[in-house]
Amino acid sequence: METRIAGIPCRVELTHCFVQKPLGPRCDSDLDCYGYADVEFDVLDRNGRPAPWLERKMSDSERSEIEALLLKDFEDGWY
């Protein structure tokens, strides 16, 4: 997926995604009870090379936005 981090054009690639649907109030864990999603991705430059320097510039809000977009694509069957 193409995006921008700190205003710099780049790409992100989904590497892991797990979605735990809510299991209801009889669970041992509040995470299982309410459900959660675990999303991991790599930050790449526009040529597809790893860009750890750019990942370090990513704000928390940028990370949340990218995770939400990747999760939506995952749930829509793009991955």
Buried (B, 14 or more C-beta within 10 A) or exposed (E): EEBEBEEEEBBBEBEEBEEBEEBEEEBEEEEBBBEBBEBEBBBBBEEEEEBEEBBEBBEEEBBEEBBEBBBEBBEEEEE
